[in-house]
Amino acid sequence: MRPTIAEVDLDALSYNYNQLRGIVGKDVAAAPVIKADAYGHGAVRVSARLEKEGADMFIVAFVEEGIELREAGIKTPILIAGAFLPEDAAHIIRWNLTPVVFTISQVDALDSSAKRFDRRINVHIKVDTGMGRLGLAPEDLAGFAGEIMRRKNIVTEGIMTHFAQADIEDNEFAIRQLNVFNGVLGELRRKGINPPVIHAANSAAIICLKESHFNMVRPGLMLYGVFPIDKKWDISLKPVMSLRSKVVQVKRVPEGSSVGYAKSFIAGRESLIATIPIGYADGYSRRLSNSGNVIIKGKKAPVAGNVCMDMTMVDVTDHQGVCVGDDVILIGQQGDELIAAEDLARLTGTIPYEILSCIGKRVPRVYRG
Ligand SMILES: Cc1ncc(COP(=O)(O)O)c(C=O)c1O
């Protein structure tokens, strides 16, 4: 009954997916990244839509994220791109997930579990070409791939790496990573090891570094309608999520009175303050205190005072006739005014990924399209 919702426009998601398909062409597979509940958009609904659009594989971070999709009836291959521990091997096999591997203990656990299930399992090997997170050192790759070939129940379906910095205009470091990756692919080929699926590109690399597409790409942010790099592009994307609420109280406060915890807003004139039922526990950051804006009646209204756990107050003194029940846009567009996830990220010193994926579970997702 709470009027605060995150509206997810599935047609915008399809539009962005088709923009992606246009960029990479028909010979490159698309593996949408839907970890972290599809960056806060709802992994089940997002993957169901993208499965209909023909996505080739889904990427999640953890085994339980993959299981959630299988339980919801998703049939498309699911790659667990984050880490898993050897004790998770049986779940991976039972739920028909595809793990990314980079240690022998993972491979051994998968091999013996697969034997028990009387199955063969596909894996993708991860090489760390400069991210410094998961993956094998390039010089260890060939030996590791050879070890996998000795395990009867494991098939190396893919090889991957991940860029640390493809989202800045000077992509020198991404190109250096790409060169390392091409080097190890060449070394594998010379040893007769040819994993059929090769992938590296996230959204930024998809848009800016065509040579990194190989035969599969891993788009995340761009599918949700946010450009990964701050530059004008000749493709368009549509924001998929908008965050909305309604005014629950409007009150007149005299000049000099304070608003909210710690009295961080003092009215410089007689003011009209509207209260909105969304707070930092919903992912509306407390760092927006006295700095964010919302849109009411097609016009921006500044946040007045500290954002509370469940409520935010805004100054509507310069608005005409704001009433209880009026729509409030926290992320999204109304009339000519727009607040993008990128704007909130800039104001709070973070990235749009964090803004979207931290919209809380308490905020119902409402799907359109
Ligand atoms: C391994 C991997 N690939 C692809 C992506 C997608 O990145 P982006 O959302 O920038 O497209 C991520 C996201 O962090 C990732 O961890």
PDBQT file of the ligand as one rigid body, heavy atoms in Angstrom, charges set to zero:
ROOT
HETATM    1  C1  LIG A 401      32.494 -10.309 -15.084  1.00  0.00    +0.000 C 
HETATM    2  C2  LIG A 401      31.595  -9.196 -15.500  1.00  0.00    +0.000 A 
HETATM    3  N1  LIG A 401      31.275  -9.079 -16.790  1.00  0.00    +0.000 NA
HETATM    4  C3  LIG A 401      30.450  -8.101 -17.232  1.00  0.00    +0.000 A 
HETATM    5  C4  LIG A 401      29.932  -7.169 -16.352  1.00  0.00    +0.000 A 
HETATM    6  C5  LIG A 401      29.009  -6.110 -16.882  1.00  0.00    +0.000 C 
HETATM    7  O1  LIG A 401      29.540  -4.822 -16.752  1.00  0.00    +0.000 OA
HETATM    8  P1  LIG A 401      28.708  -3.561 -17.204  1.00  0.00    +0.000 P 
HETATM    9  O2  LIG A 401      27.553  -3.467 -16.277  1.00  0.00    +0.000 OA
HETATM   10  O3  LIG A 401      29.644  -2.434 -17.054  1.00  0.00    +0.000 OA
HETATM   11  O4  LIG A 401      28.287  -3.815 -18.602  1.00  0.00    +0.000 OA
HETATM   12  C6  LIG A 401      30.251  -7.251 -15.003  1.00  0.00    +0.000 A 
HETATM   13  C7  LIG A 401      29.727  -6.249 -14.069  1.00  0.00    +0.000 C 
HETATM   14  O5  LIG A 401      30.313  -5.812 -13.138  1.00  0.00    +0.000 OA
HETATM   15  C8  LIG A 401      31.109  -8.286 -14.563  1.00  0.00    +0.000 A 
HETATM   16  O6  LIG A 401      31.459  -8.423 -13.273  1.00  0.00    +0.000 OA
ENDROOT
TORSDOF 0
